[in-house]
Amino acid sequence: MTRPTPKEIKPIAQVAGIPVDDEIATRIANSIGPAFEGFEAIAGTLPFDLEPASYVVAQTAKVSK
């Protein structure tokens, strides 16, 4: 899988039930892009794909103490 663009992230997030605007989609792309580039050498050999749709939920989740 190649580094996702904001244009690709928006529909993925929408399908996951987490609509995001253009600014947030851009932030997600910029945040997870390096991970995709780091795995580029072994892309397609892992049993999973990186999934940006739940990024906003994880980013805004409250931490229980």
C-alpha positions in Angstrom: 0.0 0.0 0.0 1.3 3.5 -0.9 1.2 6.5 1.3 -2.5 7.7 1.5 -3.5 11.1 0.4 -6.1 13.3 2.2 -8.4 12.6 -0.8 -8.1 8.8 -0.1 -8.4 9.2 3.7 -11.7 11.1 3.7 -13.9 8.2 2.2 -12.1 5.6 4.3 -12.9 7.6 7.5 -16.5 8.2 6.2 -17.0 4.4 5.8 -15.7 3.9 9.3 -18.4 6.3 10.6 -15.9 9.1 11.4 -16.3 11.9 8.9 -13.4 14.3 8.7 -12.9 17.6 7.0 -10.1 18.4 4.6 -7.8 19.8 7.3 -8.1 16.7 9.5 -7.6 14.4 6.5 -4.4 16.3 5.6 -3.2 16.0 9.2 -3.8 12.3 9.2 -2.0 11.9 5.9 1.0 13.9 7.2 1.0 11.9 10.5 0.8 8.4 9.1 2.8 9.0 5.9 6.2 8.3 7.4 4.9 4.9 8.7 3.9 3.9 5.1 7.3 5.1 3.8 9.1 3.1 6.5 7.3 -0.1 5.5 7.7 0.5 1.8 10.5 -2.0 1.5 8.3 -4.8 2.8 5.0 -3.6 1.4 2.7 -6.4 0.4 4.5 -9.0 2.6 2.7 -8.2 5.8 -0.6 -9.9 6.8 -2.3 -6.5 7.4 -2.6 -3.0 5.9 -2.2 0.3 7.9 -5.7 1.7 8.4 -6.1 5.5 9.0 -9.9 5.6 9.5 -9.8 5.3 13.3 -6.9 7.7 13.8 -9.2 10.6 14.8 -10.9 8.4 17.5 -7.6 7.3 18.9 -6.2 10.9 18.8 -9.2 12.3 20.6 -9.9 9.5 23.1 -9.7 10.4 26.8 -7.2 8.5 28.8 -8.5 6.9 32.0 -6.3 7.3 35.0 
